[in-house]
Amino acid sequence: MGINWNYPTTIWIGENRIEDLSLACKELNISNPLFVTDKDLINLDIIKNIILKLKKRFKNLITFSNFTGNPIGINVEEGIEVY
């Protein structure tokens, strides 16, 4: 079961909502998504599965994980350059 609500931004919660990521991108007119996660999480099976599912839907999926924990300004700048 999934639930959506809007205030101040759209929030999607519920079991298996990972399956709805491509739908969320479609609703937001995102055709070239940037998947951002830190380098400690990028190799977890759940993250690998998310990326694989998104790659099936988006030819131009980009991932960025060149930071740990709380990113700082330079990490944000690097992510923008990657995108």
DSSP file (Angstrom, degrees, kcal/mol; ACC not computed):
  #  RESIDUE AA STRUCTURE BP1 BP2  ACC     N-H-->O    O-->H-N    N-H-->O    O-->H-N    TCO  KAPPA ALPHA  PHI   PSI    X-CA   Y-CA   Z-CA
    1    1 A M              0   0    0      0, 0.0    14,-0.8     0, 0.0     2,-0.4   0.000 360.0 360.0 360.0 136.4    0.0    0.0    0.0
    2    2 A G  E     -A   14   0A   0     12,-0.2     2,-0.4    14,-0.1    12,-0.2  -0.920 360.0-161.9-122.9 149.7    1.3    3.4   -0.9
    3    3 A I  E     -A   13   0A   0     10,-2.6    10,-2.5    -2,-0.4     2,-0.4  -0.989   3.7-168.6-130.3 139.0    0.2    6.8    0.3
    4    4 A N  E     +A   12   0A   0     -2,-0.4     2,-0.3     8,-0.2     8,-0.2  -0.966  10.9 166.9-122.9 142.6    1.0   10.2   -1.3
    5    5 A W  E     -A   11   0A   0      6,-1.6     6,-2.6    -2,-0.4     2,-0.5  -0.974  24.5-136.2-147.8 163.0    0.4   13.7    0.2
    6    6 A N  E     +A   10   0A   0     -2,-0.3     4,-0.2     4,-0.2    -2,-0.0  -0.932  34.8 144.2-128.5 108.0    1.5   17.2   -0.7
    7    7 A Y  S    S-     0   0    0      2,-2.0     2,-0.1    -2,-0.5    -2,-0.0  -0.444  92.6 -29.1 180.0 113.1    2.8   19.7    1.8
    8    8 A P  S    S+     0   0    0      0, 0.0     2,-0.3     0, 0.0    -2,-0.1  -0.946 141.9   7.3 -80.9 -10.9    4.9   21.6    0.9
    9    9 A T  S    S-     0   0    0     -2,-0.1    -2,-2.0    -4,-0.0     2,-0.2  -0.829  91.1 -83.9-123.9 167.2    6.3   19.0   -1.5
   10   10 A T  E     -A    6   0A   0     -2,-0.3     2,-0.4    -4,-0.2    -4,-0.2  -0.510  42.6-168.2 -72.2 133.9    5.0   15.6   -2.6
   11   11 A I  E     -A    5   0A   0     -6,-2.6    -6,-1.6    -2,-0.2     2,-0.5  -0.993   4.9-165.4-126.0 127.0    5.9   12.7   -0.3
   12   12 A W  E     +A    4   0A   0     -2,-0.4     2,-0.3    -8,-0.2    -8,-0.2  -0.958  17.8 166.6-112.6 123.9    5.4    9.1   -1.3
   13   13 A I  E     +A    3   0A   0    -10,-2.5   -10,-2.6    -2,-0.5     2,-0.2  -0.915  18.6  81.0-132.5 161.4    5.6    6.5    1.5
   14   14 A G  E >  S-A    2   0A   0     -2,-0.3     3,-1.4   -12,-0.2   -12,-0.2  -0.560  76.2 -39.9 131.4 168.7    4.7    2.8    1.9
   15   15 A E  T 3  S+     0   0    0    -14,-0.8    -2,-0.0     1,-0.3     0, 0.0  -0.367 121.0   4.2 -63.9 136.7    5.9   -0.7    1.2
   16   16 A N  T >  S+     0   0    0      1,-0.1     3,-1.5    -2,-0.1    -1,-0.3   0.696  77.7 143.0  62.9  24.2    7.6   -1.2   -2.1
   17   17 A R  G X   +     0   0    0     -3,-1.4     3,-1.9     1,-0.3     4,-0.2   0.682  58.3  78.8 -68.2 -15.2    7.5    2.4   -3.2
   18   18 A I  G >  S+     0   0    0      1,-0.3     3,-1.6     2,-0.2     4,-0.3   0.861  84.5  63.3 -55.6 -34.2   10.9    1.9   -4.7
   19   19 A E  G <  S+     0   0    0     -3,-1.5     3,-0.3     1,-0.3    -1,-0.3   0.714  99.1  55.2 -63.2 -19.3    8.9    0.3   -7.5
   20   20 A D  G <> S+     0   0    0     -3,-1.9     4,-2.6    -4,-0.2    -1,-0.3   0.357  75.1 100.0 -97.4   4.7    7.3    3.8   -8.1
   21   21 A L  H <> S+     0   0    0     -3,-1.6     4,-2.4     1,-0.2    -1,-0.2   0.910  84.2  48.1 -59.7 -42.7   10.5    5.8   -8.6
   22   22 A S  H  > S+     0   0    0     -4,-0.3     4,-2.3    -3,-0.3    -1,-0.2   0.871 110.9  52.1 -67.4 -33.7   10.2    5.8  -12.4
   23   23 A L  H  > S+     0   0    0     -4,-0.2     4,-2.6     2,-0.2    -2,-0.2   0.908 108.3  51.1 -64.7 -41.9    6.6    6.8  -12.1
   24   24 A A  H  X S+     0   0    0     -4,-2.6     4,-1.5     2,-0.2    -2,-0.2   0.923 110.3  49.1 -61.0 -43.9    7.6    9.7   -9.8
   25   25 A C  H  <>S+     0   0    0     -4,-2.4     5,-3.1     1,-0.2    -1,-0.2   0.918 110.5  51.0 -61.3 -42.5   10.2   10.8  -12.4
   26   26 A K  H ><5S+     0   0    0     -4,-2.3     3,-1.6     1,-0.2    -2,-0.2   0.918 107.8  51.9 -61.3 -43.8    7.6   10.6  -15.1
   27   27 A E  H 3<5S+     0   0    0     -4,-2.6    -1,-0.2     1,-0.3    -2,-0.2   0.802 112.8  46.0 -63.3 -28.1    5.1   12.8  -13.1
   28   28 A L  T 3<5S-     0   0    0     -4,-1.5    -1,-0.3    -3,-0.2    -2,-0.2   0.324 115.2-116.7 -95.0   7.1    7.9   15.4  -12.7
   29   29 A N  T < 5 +     0   0    0     -3,-1.6     2,-0.7     1,-0.2    -3,-0.2   0.851  59.6 156.9  58.7  37.2    8.9   15.2  -16.3
   30   30 A I      < +     0   0    0     -5,-3.1    -1,-0.2     1,-0.1    -2,-0.1  -0.848  11.1 161.1 -93.6 117.3   12.4   13.9  -15.4
   31   31 A S  S    S+     0   0    0     -2,-0.7    29,-0.5     1,-0.2    28,-0.2   0.569  73.3  40.6-111.4 -14.2   13.8   12.1  -18.4
   32   32 A N  S    S-     0   0    0     27,-0.1    -1,-0.2    -7,-0.1    29,-0.1  -0.648  83.0-167.9-131.9  75.1   17.5   12.1  -17.3
   33   33 A P        -     0   0    0      0, 0.0    29,-2.3     0, 0.0     2,-0.5  -0.267  15.8-145.2 -71.3 152.1   17.6   11.4  -13.6
   34   34 A L  E     -b   62   0B   0     27,-0.2     2,-0.6     2,-0.0    29,-0.2  -0.976  12.6-154.6-112.4 115.3   20.6   11.9  -11.3
   35   35 A F  E     -b   63   0B   0     27,-3.4    29,-2.5    -2,-0.5     2,-0.5  -0.832  14.2-167.5 -93.9 118.5   20.7    9.3   -8.6
   36   36 A V  E     +b   64   0B   0     -2,-0.6     2,-0.3    27,-0.2    29,-0.2  -0.924  21.5 141.2-114.7 127.0   22.6   10.6   -5.6
   37   37 A T        -     0   0    0     27,-2.0    30,-0.2    -2,-0.5     5,-0.0  -0.970  49.9 -95.5-153.4 158.0   23.8    8.5   -2.6
   38   38 A D    >>  -     0   0    0     -2,-0.3     3,-1.6     1,-0.1     4,-1.5  -0.328  36.5-108.3 -79.1 164.4   27.0    8.5   -0.6
   39   39 A K  T 34 S+     0   0    0     28,-2.9     4,-0.3    26,-0.3    29,-0.1   0.631 116.5  61.6 -69.6 -12.0   29.9    6.2   -1.3
   40   40 A D  T 34 S+     0   0    0     27,-0.3    -1,-0.3     1,-0.1    28,-0.1   0.702 112.4  36.4 -81.6 -19.7   29.1    4.1    1.8
   41   41 A L  T X4 S+     0   0    0     -3,-1.6     3,-2.2     1,-0.1     6,-0.3   0.665  91.7  86.7-103.1 -21.2   25.7    3.1    0.4
   42   42 A I  T 3< S+     0   0    0     -4,-1.5    -3,-0.1     1,-0.3    -1,-0.1   0.753  91.5  48.9 -57.3 -27.8   26.3    2.8   -3.3
   43   43 A N  T 3  S+     0   0    0     -4,-0.3    -1,-0.3     4,-0.1     2,-0.2   0.362  82.6 114.4 -97.5   5.9   27.4   -0.9   -3.0
   44   44 A L  S <> S-     0   0    0     -3,-2.2     4,-2.6     1,-0.1     3,-0.3  -0.508  74.3-123.0 -72.8 145.0   24.4   -2.0   -0.9
   45   45 A D  H  > S+     0   0    0      1,-0.2     4,-2.7     2,-0.2     5,-0.2   0.881 110.3  55.3 -56.4 -40.8   22.2   -4.5   -2.7
   46   46 A I  H  > S+     0   0    0      1,-0.2     4,-2.0     2,-0.2    -1,-0.2   0.902 111.0  44.6 -62.2 -39.8   19.1   -2.4   -2.2
   47   47 A I  H  > S+     0   0    0     -6,-0.3     4,-2.6    -3,-0.3    -2,-0.2   0.916 112.1  51.9 -70.0 -43.1   20.8    0.6   -3.9
   48   48 A K  H  X S+     0   0    0     -4,-2.6     4,-2.4     1,-0.2    -2,-0.2   0.905 110.7  49.2 -58.7 -41.3   22.2   -1.6   -6.7
   49   49 A N  H  X S+     0   0    0     -4,-2.7     4,-2.4    -5,-0.2    -1,-0.2   0.898 109.7  50.7 -66.3 -40.3   18.6   -3.0   -7.3
   50   50 A I  H  X S+     0   0    0     -4,-2.0     4,-2.5    -5,-0.2    -2,-0.2   0.944 111.7  47.8 -60.4 -47.5   17.2    0.5   -7.4
   51   51 A I  H  X S+     0   0    0     -4,-2.6     4,-2.4     1,-0.2    -2,-0.2   0.910 110.9  51.0 -62.0 -43.5   19.8    1.6  -10.0
   52   52 A L  H  X S+     0   0    0     -4,-2.4     4,-1.2     1,-0.2    -1,-0.2   0.915 111.4  47.9 -60.8 -43.1   19.2   -1.5  -12.1
   53   53 A K  H  X S+     0   0    0     -4,-2.4     4,-0.8     1,-0.2     3,-0.3   0.907 112.9  47.9 -64.9 -41.4   15.5   -0.9  -12.2
   54   54 A L  H >X S+     0   0    0     -4,-2.5     4,-2.9     1,-0.2     3,-0.6   0.869 105.8  58.1 -68.1 -35.2   15.9    2.8  -13.1
   55   55 A K  H 3< S+     0   0    0     -4,-2.4    -1,-0.2     1,-0.2    -2,-0.2   0.804 100.0  58.8 -65.3 -27.8   18.4    2.0  -15.8
   56   56 A K  H 3< S+     0   0    0     -4,-1.2    -1,-0.2    -3,-0.3    -2,-0.2   0.827 116.6  33.4 -67.1 -30.3   15.7   -0.2  -17.5
   57   57 A R  H << S+     0   0    0     -4,-0.8     2,-0.5    -3,-0.6    -2,-0.2   0.786 121.0  47.1 -94.3 -32.8   13.4    2.9  -17.7
   58   58 A F    ><  -     0   0    0     -4,-2.9     3,-1.0     1,-0.1    -1,-0.2  -0.946  55.8-167.3-121.7 117.0   16.0    5.7  -18.2
   59   59 A K  T 3  S+     0   0    0     -2,-0.5    -1,-0.1     1,-0.2   -27,-0.1   0.822  91.5  47.6 -66.8 -31.0   18.7    5.4  -20.8
   60   60 A N  T 3  S+     0   0    0    -29,-0.5     2,-0.3     2,-0.1    -1,-0.2  -0.116  73.9 150.8-107.6  35.7   20.6    8.4  -19.4
   61   61 A L    <   -     0   0    0     -3,-1.0     2,-0.4    -6,-0.1   -27,-0.2  -0.511  26.1-164.5 -67.2 130.3   20.5    7.6  -15.7
   62   62 A I  E     -b   34   0B   0    -29,-2.3   -27,-3.4    -2,-0.3     2,-0.4  -0.939   3.4-156.2-116.6 140.0   23.5    9.1  -13.9
   63   63 A T  E     -b   35   0B   0     -2,-0.4     2,-0.4   -29,-0.2   -27,-0.2  -0.906   6.9-171.6-114.7 147.4   24.8    8.2  -10.5
   64   64 A F  E     +b   36   0B   0    -29,-2.5   -27,-2.0    -2,-0.4    15,-0.1  -0.985  23.1 146.5-138.2 125.8   26.8   10.3   -8.1
   65   65 A S        +     0   0    0     -2,-0.4     2,-1.7   -29,-0.2   -26,-0.3   0.084  23.7 130.1-145.7  25.9   28.4    9.0   -4.9
   66   66 A N        +     0   0    0    -28,-0.1     2,-0.3     9,-0.1   -28,-0.1  -0.320  62.8  61.6 -86.1  56.3   31.7   10.8   -4.4
   67   67 A F        -     0   0    0     -2,-1.7   -28,-2.9   -30,-0.2     2,-0.4  -0.969  67.9-133.6-164.5 164.1   31.0   11.9   -0.8
   68   68 A T        -     0   0    0     -2,-0.3    -2,-0.0   -30,-0.2    -3,-0.0  -0.950  62.5 -29.9-125.3 149.5   30.4   10.5    2.6
   69   69 A G  S    S+     0   0    0     -2,-0.4   -29,-0.0     2,-0.0   -31,-0.0  -0.157 123.3  14.6  53.3-131.5   27.9   11.4    5.2
   70   70 A N  S    S-     0   0    0      1,-0.0    -2,-0.2   -32,-0.0    -1,-0.0  -0.670  85.6-133.2 -79.8 114.8   26.8   15.0    5.2
   71   71 A P        -     0   0    0      0, 0.0     2,-0.2     0, 0.0    -4,-0.1  -0.295  16.0-149.0 -68.5 152.3   27.9   16.5    1.9
   72   72 A I    >>  -     0   0    0      1,-0.0     4,-1.6    -2,-0.0     3,-0.9  -0.610  37.9 -83.4-110.7 176.3   29.6   19.9    1.8
   73   73 A G  H 3> S+     0   0    0      1,-0.3     4,-2.3    -2,-0.2     5,-0.2   0.848 126.5  54.3 -49.8 -44.7   29.6   22.6   -0.8
   74   74 A I  H 3> S+     0   0    0      1,-0.2     4,-2.5     2,-0.2    -1,-0.3   0.865 105.9  54.1 -62.4 -35.6   32.3   21.0   -3.0
   75   75 A N  H <> S+     0   0    0     -3,-0.9     4,-2.3     2,-0.2    -1,-0.2   0.899 108.3  49.0 -64.4 -39.9   30.3   17.8   -3.1
   76   76 A V  H  X S+     0   0    0     -4,-1.6     4,-2.2     2,-0.2    -2,-0.2   0.916 110.9  50.2 -64.2 -43.5   27.3   19.6   -4.4
   77   77 A E  H  X S+     0   0    0     -4,-2.3     4,-2.1     1,-0.2    -2,-0.2   0.909 110.3  50.0 -61.9 -42.7   29.4   21.3   -7.0
   78   78 A E  H  X S+     0   0    0     -4,-2.5     4,-2.3     1,-0.2    -1,-0.2   0.910 109.5  51.8 -61.8 -42.1   30.9   17.9   -8.1
   79   79 A G  H  X S+     0   0    0     -4,-2.3     4,-2.1     1,-0.2    -1,-0.2   0.891 108.7  50.4 -62.2 -39.5   27.4   16.5   -8.3
   80   80 A I  H  < S+     0   0    0     -4,-2.2    -1,-0.2     1,-0.2    -2,-0.2   0.903 109.4  51.2 -65.2 -40.3   26.3   19.3  -10.5
   81   81 A E  H  < S+     0   0    0     -4,-2.1    -2,-0.2     1,-0.2    -1,-0.2   0.903 109.4  50.6 -62.9 -40.9   29.3   18.8  -12.8
   82   82 A V  H  <        0   0    0     -4,-2.3    -1,-0.2     1,-0.3    -2,-0.2   0.905 360.0 360.0 -62.1 -41.9   28.5   15.1  -13.1
   83   83 A Y     <        0   0    0     -4,-2.1    -1,-0.3    -5,-0.2    -2,-0.2   0.495 360.0 360.0 -70.1 360.0   24.9   15.9  -14.0
